[in-house]
Amino acid sequence: MIAHTDKTKKFLKRLNELAEKKNFKIRAPNLAKEFEKYGITDLDLKRFQTIDTEIIDCILCATKTITRKNCVYQKPHALLTGSGL
């Protein structure tokens, strides 16, 4: 069983939204077809790297939408008061 299923659902929803905007379902298969047809060209390699970077960015963005915001950590009293230095 996956812990935090609500967060998992939010993550997947956001990731799918971003993937649709970036049109990965069409771009990736088209690129694969070009690899098969023409081999790997410099232009195709650059396009692959662009898609790869965009996928990673989408994953990071979706992760940020479900993680806690405004994380506050307790600072040691000595740091706040300047004592014990």
Contacts in CASP RR format, 6 or more apart in sequence:
PFRMAT RR
TARGET T0000
AUTHOR 0000-0000-0000
METHOD contacts of the structure
MODEL  1
MIAHTDKTKKFLKRLNELAEKKNFKIRAPNLAKEFEKYGITDLDLKRFQT
IDTEIIDCILCATKTITRKNCVYQKPHALLTGSGL
2 8 0 8 1.000
7 66 0 8 1.000
10 65 0 8 1.000
10 66 0 8 1.000
11 62 0 8 1.000
11 63 0 8 1.000
11 65 0 8 1.000
11 66 0 8 1.000
12 62 0 8 1.000
14 61 0 8 1.000
14 62 0 8 1.000
14 65 0 8 1.000
14 66 0 8 1.000
15 58 0 8 1.000
15 59 0 8 1.000
15 62 0 8 1.000
18 58 0 8 1.000
18 61 0 8 1.000
18 62 0 8 1.000
19 25 0 8 1.000
19 55 0 8 1.000
19 58 0 8 1.000
22 54 0 8 1.000
22 55 0 8 1.000
22 58 0 8 1.000
24 51 0 8 1.000
24 54 0 8 1.000
24 55 0 8 1.000
27 51 0 8 1.000
28 51 0 8 1.000
31 44 0 8 1.000
31 47 0 8 1.000
31 48 0 8 1.000
31 51 0 8 1.000
34 41 0 8 1.000
34 44 0 8 1.000
35 44 0 8 1.000
38 44 0 8 1.000
77 83 0 8 1.000
78 84 0 8 1.000
78 85 0 8 1.000
END
